[in-house]
Amino acid sequence: MEAHKPEYQHFIPQFLLRNFSHKYAPPGKSKEGKSKKRDPKKKMYPGDQAVNSLCLSDHEFSFDESSVRRTCGLENMYVNPTKPLQDHGHLEKNSFSYFVFLLADRGEQYHRKYNVDSMQDYNDGDKELLQHYMTKHGFTKPIDVWFQSLETIIDLDIDTKGCWKRHICESIYFPIADSFIDHICDMYMAICTPVNHDEEFVLTDNCYNVREGRTVAYFDVSTGKHTSMGPCFHRFAPISPRLIIVLRSAYLPEPLEDADPAIKEWRQFQRQLWIDSIYGSGIKSILEDLPIRKAINNYMEIVNGRLAPRSGRNHRLDINDSFCFTIFKIPTRHVRTINGLLIDHAFHGSRIIFNRKDIFLDLMEWYLTEPCEVGKNLTGRNVPKQLKYIEGLSKFMLREGREINPKIIFWPSEDRDLNHFQLKNIAGARFLEGARTGKDGIGPGFDEIYKRLGITLLHLYLYWRC
């Protein structure tokens, strides 16, 4: 068989990159009198779509102008050698069915996690679960599990009755399935734009993997291993310099629903059950007061500041239901917080893409000098890499004529027996898998979990209220 020609495949789709792009003009050439020759250094023709970015190289950070066609991608990233040649482009061509989740899960960070030669080189906390799944289903490499999971999710038909949840849990590696279900069911989407016209969002090559929520690092002295955990309150998907998709946890305040005291109280109970009991009492989001709400659907209406069913409509979900999304204008402090979170996690990647240079430099100056309420909290295994990243940004800003003394905080890791911690997590994951798939007599809903434990939601609610 003829060798397959290497193909550059984007983990950030080109249609998104184009929203941050401009037409390339060679240095010293005006747009009117531009040359038609290819720039041998940048490998671009005049008029090609290009993006500006801060390149986070191993040497020194610097501005870079690169072609959209060759930015935020890898050679043969989605090529599965076990599949026939005609299927190699499947992920790249059909990856937008579940837009934001797949932007995160098909990204370079997950590719790097699973793209190891053998399980001996796999270094995540779910190693035992993954090994068991691979043995059971005949996979030889972790990357094969990743490919199979993405392809199954892409082809998934989400029905209104919710049967898809059990199907996906039975079809793919459970941690990926469970993450997908939480993503779809426990978060809602809003679209935001800066109220200030002189502010813009950045795009980092790992931005779709950024989760907002206080993270606690743990360290096991006896083994020298690190781990961390924290809630996911928000996720982000920049779609242009002036627009961003925000996914918000259903456990956070929602103004229209919370106008009903009973719904507000129930949400607070759920938050204590699924957030406080796991991650610590009273933990809050730094975007708790983000001025957004859920989309309005065609079977509900706003009456006196509250949601109410439209007359003549039943409560059944229907494939023809429609939703109206508002573009929420958010103030400077929220724009900076979101950008700060993206920049703070950019050390995992290789570039920060921006639109206008002056706005970007102002943003970087704010990020480096803000009092560590948004970022620069160094903790866990990544401290050396984070410190090097902050130093690199500071030197870059100095070369741009801005001398900055960055503010950073070192957070000590908490001591914990991570082997015992990992065993509990594995047991918890297997229990949840049984609940999701209905194995061992457990139904597919969480009501069944409570029944098996000998309690009901009513008992839990009454206990919480007391």
N, C-alpha and C positions, 0 to 999 in steps of 0.2 A: 504494500500500500504506500502511496506517495505521502511523504512527511507533511504533517499539518503546518502551514505557515503561521508563525507567531502572530497573535492578534492582540492589540492593545485594548483592554476592556476596562470601562470606567466603573469605579465603585460609587462615584457621584455622577449621576447622569449628565450628559452634555447639555440637555435643555435647561438644567439648573445653572450650570457653569456659565452659559450664555447670558443669563440674567445679570451676572457680575462682570460681563466682558465689554470690551471696546474693540474698535478696528485698529489693527496694528499698523503703525506708521514708522518706517525706519528712521533712526536718528538723523537729524539734519535735513529731512525731507518734509515738505509741507504736504498736507492732504491733497492739495490741488495738483502739485507737480510731483507726486510720488512715483518712485521707480517701480517697475513691474518685476524686478529681479528678486530672487529668493535671498533672504538674509542667511548667510551660511552659519553664522553663530547661533542665532535664535531659531533657525530652521523654519522661518515663517515668510510668507509672501505679504506684501502690503495689502491691507484690507482683510487679512485673516482675523478671525475672532480670537482675542487674547485676554488673559486676566492678569491683574497685578496681585502679587502676593509677597508676604514676608517668608523667605525660604529659611527653614530652621535646620541648617546644615550642621555637620559635625565640627566645622571649622569656625565660621562666624556667621551670624545671621545677616541676611542682606535682602534687598528688594530684588524681585525677579518678575520678568514679564514672559509669560509662556503661552503656548497655543492651547486653546480649549481641547483640541483633539488629543493632546499629550499631557493632560493634567488630571490628577486624582484618578489614576488607574494603574494597572499592572499588566504585564504581558501574560496572556492566557490565564487570567485570574480565575475564570469560571470554567476552564477546560477540564473536564473529568476524563482521564484517559481510559476509564472503564466503559465509557459510553460510546456509541457509534458516532462517527464524525459529524453527521448532520444534526446531532443533538447538542453540540458544543456551545452554540449560541443561545440556548434556551433561556438561561438566567438573564443574560444581558438584554434580550429582546422582550421578555415578558415579566419584568420585575416590578411593575408598578401597580399590581392588583391591590396590594396592601402596602401602600406607599411608604409611610414613615417607618413601619416595623422593618421592612426589607431594606430600606436605606441603612438602618442600623445593623441588622443581622447579616447583611451581605457585604458589610464594610471590611476595610483592610485590617482592623483590629481583630475581628472574628476569623478572618482568613489566616492571620498570623497565629492565632491561638490553635486552630485545628490543623494547620499545614505543617505537621511534624512527621518525621520519618517513621516513628514507631511510638507506642504508648510509653516507652521508657523516657522519651523526650517531652511527653505531655506533662504540664506542670500546674494544672488547675485543681481546685478542691474537689471537683466532681470526677476525679480520675477513676475511682472504683466503679461509680455508676456507668461511666462511659465504657470502661473495659467490659463490664457485664453486658451492656447493650450490644457492643460490637461482637462479642463472642456468640451471643444469642442469635444475632441476625447475619452473621457471616461476614462482617466488615473487617478489612485488614488494616485500614488507616483511619485516623480520626477525620481527615478531610472528606472521606467518603460519607461519613455521617452528616457532615455539614451540607454537602451537595444534596443528599437525599432529603434532608429536612427542608431546605429552601425550595427544591422542586415540588415537594408535596404541598407546602404552604401556597406556592404560586398557583397550583391547580385546585386549591381548596374552594369548595362552594359553601359559602356561609349562609345557612338557612335561618329563617326567622324563628324556628322552634328551638334552636340551639343544639341540634344533633351534631353539628360540626365539632363541638368541643370534645366529645367522646371520640369522634373519628380521628381528630388530629393527635390526640393523646395515644391512641392505639397504633398510629401510623409512623410516628417519628420519635426521636430521642426526647424523653419526657421533659428535661429542663428547658429545651427550646420550645416545646409545645406549651408548657406552663407559662413561660414568658410571653408567648404570643397571645394566649388567652387573657392574661392580665393586661396586656397592652391594649387589646380590643375591648375588653369588658370593664376594666377598672379605671380607664382614663377617657377624657373627652377632649375634642379638638376645638381650638379657637385660632383665629387669624389676627395678628397684631401688626401695627405700624407705629413708628415714632411720631408723637405729636409735634416734635420739633423737626423742622425740615432740614436742619443742619446735622442730623444724626442718622446713622446707618448701621445695619447689622453686618457683621463679618461672617465669613464662611470658612470653617476649618475642615481639614480632610477627615477628621474624626468627630465632627460636631453631632452627628446623629447617634453617637454612642454616649453623649454626655447626659448624665442624670443629675437632677438637683435634689439634694437631701443630705443632711449632715452625715458624714461617714466617720465611723469609729474604726481605728486600726488596732489589731491585736498582734501580739508577738509571743511565741513560745520559746522560752529560754532554753529548754532542754533539747529542742530540735533545730532552733534557728530559723523557723518558718514564720512567715507573715501571712495575715489575711485581713480583710476589712469587710464591713457590712454597713448598710444604711438604707433608709427608705427611698423610694423613687416618687418624688412629688411632682416633678415636671420633666419633660423631654422636649427637645427643640429641633426644628427643621427649617433653617433659613432657606427661603425660596427666591429672594432678591434682596438688594441692599435696603429696600424699604418694606419688605414683607417677611414675616416669619410665622410658621405654624408652631403653636405651643400645645403640647399634650399635658393636661392637668389631671392629677389624681382625683378620683371621685370622692375621696375622703376629705378633701379640702373644701372650704366654704364656697357655696354657689348661691348668689344673691336671690335669684327668683325662687329656687326651691327652698332656701332657708327662710324665706318670708313665712313659710308654714312652720310653726313651732314644733309640730310633731316630726316633720321631716328633718329639721335641723337637729333635734334631739337624737333621732335615729342615726344620722350621719356621725354625730359625736360619739355615739356608742360604737359604731363600726370602726371609727378611727382608733378608739381605745383598744378595740379587739385586735385589729390587724396592724396597727402602727405602734401604739404606746407599749403594748404587752411584749412586743418583739424587740423594738429598738430603743425603748426608754420612755418613761412618762413625760409628757409635756413637750416632746420634740416638735419643732415647728419648721415650716418652710420659710426661706428668706424672700419668697415671692407669695407669701400667704395672702397679701392684699392686692395681688395682681388684678386689675379691673377688667375681668373677662367673665363670661358665663357660657352656658351650653347654647347650642343652636336651637332655634325655635322650630318645632315640627308642625305639620299640618293638622295634627289631631289635638293640639293644645293651644291655648291662647292666654294672654296676660290680662288678668282682671284685677284691678286695684293693686297692682304691684305683685300679684301672685300668679302662678301657673294654675290653669283650670282646664278640664277637658272641654273640647268644643261640643256643643249640643248636637246630638244625633250621631256621634262617633263612638264606636266601641274601643276597647283598649288593646285590641289585637294588633300586633306588629304586622305590617304588610310590605311586600316587596315594592309597592308603588308609593310608599310614604315619602314625603319630601321634607327637606330641612332648609332653613334660611340662616346663613352664616353672616354675622356682622363682622366687619373689620374694625377691631378695637384700637383706638388711639391710646397709646400708653406713654406715661411721662418719662422724663430723662432718667430718673433713678431706676426705673424698671428696665429701660433699654440698656443702661450701663450694667445692671446686674446680669442680664441675660448674656450680653457680650462678654462680661467679665468671666462668667462661668465657662463660656466656649474657649476663651483665651487661656484660662487657668488649666484646662485639660488638653490644650494643644500640644503639650510636650510629648504626648503619646504619638503624635503624627509628625508631619514633615513640612506643613505650610499653613499660613493664615491668609486667606484671600480677602481682599477689600476692594472698595470702589474708588473713593477719593482719598488721596494721600494725606492731606491736611487733617481731615476728619479722623483718619486712622491713627495718626501720630498723637492727636489730642486724646483719643481713646486709650492708647497704650500708656500715655503719661498718667491718666487717671487710674488705670488698672495697677500700675506699679506703685502708686502712692496711696491708694485707698487703704483704710486702716484694717485690712484683712477681714472685713465683714463678708466679702464675696469670695475672695480667693487668697492664694499665697499662704495657706495653712499647710505646712509641710509635715507629713507624718507617714509612717509605714515604710514599706520596701522601696518606695519611689523617691525618698528624700534626696539622695544624691542626684538623681535625674532632674527632679524639680528645681533644686538649687542651681544646677548648671543652666537650666532653662531660664530662670530669673536673671542670672548673671549675664547670659547671652542677650536677653532683651535689653538689659540696662546698658550694655556696651553698644548695642545697636542704636539705642536712643542717643547716646553720647556722640556717636558718629554723625547723627542727624542734627547735632547742635543743641540737644536737650540733656543737660546733666541732671540725673535723677538719683535720689537715694531711696531705693525700694524698701517698702515695709514688708516684713515677713514674720511669721510666727512658727515656731517648732512645737508640734503637739506630740507628747510622748505616747507610745503605743501601750495599750493595756496588756498586762500579763494574762495569758490564758493557755490551758492545755488544749492545743489545737487538734490533737488526735481524737480526744473525747468530743470536742466541738464538731469535728468532721463526721464522726460516727452518728451524732445526733442529727446532723443535717441530712445525711444519707437516709437514716431511718424516717425522717420527716418527709423527704422527697418520695420515698417508696410508699408511704402512707397516702400522700396526696395523689400519687399516680393511681393507687387503688381507688381513691375516691373519684378521680376524674374519669376512670374507665369502667367503674362499676365492678371491679374485681373483689373477691373475698366477701361478697355480699354487701359491699358498700355501694350506695347509689351514686349517680353522677353529680348530685348537688351537695352543697355543704350542709344542708339540713340533715342529710344522711350521716355525715360525720358526727354531728352533734348527737344524733340518736344513738349511734354506736358508743359514744362516750357516756350515754345515759343522761344527757341534758338536751334541752331544746333552746331555740333562739329566745323564746319567752323567758325561760329561766335565766339565761345570760343577761337579757335586757333588764329584768327585774333586779338581778343581783347588782348590775352596774348602777342602776338608779339609787339603790340603797347605799 
